[in-house]
């Protein structure tokens, strides 16, 4: 039987398209993202925790680890509706039937095709770099809002 998405994720207070990965599922999510052909960046600044960022579709995955001056707890987060939906399908978790506020539901096969054909170019690397700057709540909210706005603008252009 397929488990509900809330067995692995919870909505984050840091943005509409930000999801905290529950501790017992963090390794599953990290294993999933490491298997993707996705750009990744690791950032470690003095007096700040280490942050890893992986660029996937409209967002990606971040892992904050260690100690330092931060307003975020250590852990793994998924940023972006499309990456969350793809991950839920691959991890055999049932997502919500109704879209999240601000989400445009799409076809899973089209989502897989978009991910498979997504360029691994300078723009994707820049997105991973943005994700790797999420060492505190302010940066996480800014990055998540920026990526959500870009995703919504791209979808609107495709529909026009």
C-alpha positions in Angstrom: 0.0 0.0 0.0 1.2 3.5 -0.9 1.9 5.7 2.1 0.6 9.3 2.2 3.1 12.1 1.4 2.7 13.4 5.0 4.5 10.3 6.2 7.7 11.8 4.8 7.2 15.5 4.3 5.6 18.5 6.0 4.8 22.0 4.8 7.5 24.4 5.8 6.8 27.8 7.3 9.5 29.2 4.9 7.5 29.3 1.7 4.5 28.0 -0.3 6.7 25.5 -2.2 9.1 24.5 0.6 8.7 21.1 2.3 10.7 19.8 5.3 11.7 16.1 5.0 11.0 14.2 8.2 14.1 12.8 9.9 13.3 9.2 9.2 13.0 9.8 5.4 15.9 12.2 4.9 18.3 9.5 3.7 15.7 8.3 1.2 15.4 11.8 -0.3 19.2 12.2 -0.4 19.7 8.9 -2.1 17.0 9.9 -4.6 18.5 13.2 -5.4 22.1 11.9 -5.6 20.9 9.4 -8.3 19.6 12.2 -10.5 21.8 13.8 -13.1 21.4 17.1 -11.3 23.9 19.8 -10.7 25.0 20.1 -7.1 26.9 22.6 -5.1 28.3 22.4 -1.5 28.8 25.6 0.4 30.6 26.1 3.7 31.2 29.5 5.1 32.9 30.5 8.3 30.5 30.5 11.2 27.7 29.0 9.1 26.5 25.4 8.6 27.4 23.5 5.5 24.7 23.6 2.8 24.3 21.3 -0.2 22.0 22.2 -3.0 20.8 20.1 -5.9 19.0 21.7 -8.8 16.0 19.7 -10.0 13.2 21.1 -12.3 11.6 24.1 -10.7 13.6 23.9 -7.5 15.6 21.2 -5.9 16.8 19.8 -2.6 18.9 21.4 0.2 20.7 19.7 3.1 21.8 21.9 5.9 24.3 20.2 8.2 26.4 21.3 11.1 26.5 24.2 13.5 26.8 27.9 13.0 24.9 31.1 13.1 21.6 30.2 11.5 17.8 30.5 12.0 17.2 27.1 10.4 17.5 23.6 11.9 19.7 21.0 10.3 17.9 18.8 7.8 16.7 18.2 4.3 14.2 20.3 2.4 12.5 20.0 -1.0 11.9 23.3 -2.8 9.5 23.4 -5.7 6.1 21.8 -6.5 7.3 19.9 -9.6 10.3 18.3 -7.9 8.1 17.3 -5.0 5.6 15.6 -7.3 8.3 13.8 -9.2 9.9 12.7 -5.9 6.6 11.5 -4.4 6.0 9.3 -7.5 9.5 7.9 -7.4 9.4 7.2 -3.7 5.9 5.6 -4.1 4.2 8.2 -1.9 0.6 9.4 -2.5 0.5 13.1 -3.0 -2.5 15.3 -2.3 -5.2 15.1 -5.0 -5.9 18.8 -4.9 -3.0 21.1 -5.9 -1.2 23.1 -3.3 -1.9 26.9 -3.3 0.1 28.3 -6.2 0.7 24.8 -7.8 -0.3 23.9 -11.3 -0.8 20.2 -11.5 0.7 18.5 -14.5 0.9 15.0 -16.1 3.5 12.8 -14.4 4.8 11.4 -17.7 5.4 15.0 -18.9 7.1 15.8 -15.6 9.4 12.9 -16.0 10.2 13.9 -19.6 10.9 17.5 -18.5 13.3 16.2 -15.9 15.1 13.8 -18.2 15.5 16.4 -21.0 16.3 19.3 -18.7 19.6 20.9 -19.6 22.5 20.6 -17.2 23.9 24.0 -18.1 25.1 27.1 -16.5 21.5 28.1 -15.5 21.0 24.8 -13.7 24.4 25.2 -11.9 23.3 28.7 -10.9 20.1 27.3 -9.5 22.1 24.8 -7.4 24.3 27.6 -6.2 21.3 29.6 -5.1 20.0 26.6 -3.2 23.4 26.1 -1.5 23.1 29.7 -0.1 20.1 28.7 2.0 22.0 28.8 5.3 19.3 30.7 7.2 15.5 31.3 7.0 15.8 34.6 5.2 17.8 33.2 2.3 15.6 30.1 2.1 12.5 32.2 1.9 14.1 34.4 -0.8 15.4 31.5 -2.9 12.1 29.6 -2.6 10.1 32.7 -3.6 12.4 33.5 -6.5 12.3 29.9 -7.9 8.5 29.7 -7.5 8.0 33.0 -9.3 10.3 31.8 -12.2 8.4 28.5 -12.4 5.0 30.2 -12.5 6.2 32.7 -15.2 7.6 29.8 -17.3 4.3 27.9 -17.0 2.4 31.0 -18.0 4.6 31.6 -21.1 4.0 28.0 -22.2 0.2 28.3 -21.9 0.2 31.6 -23.8 
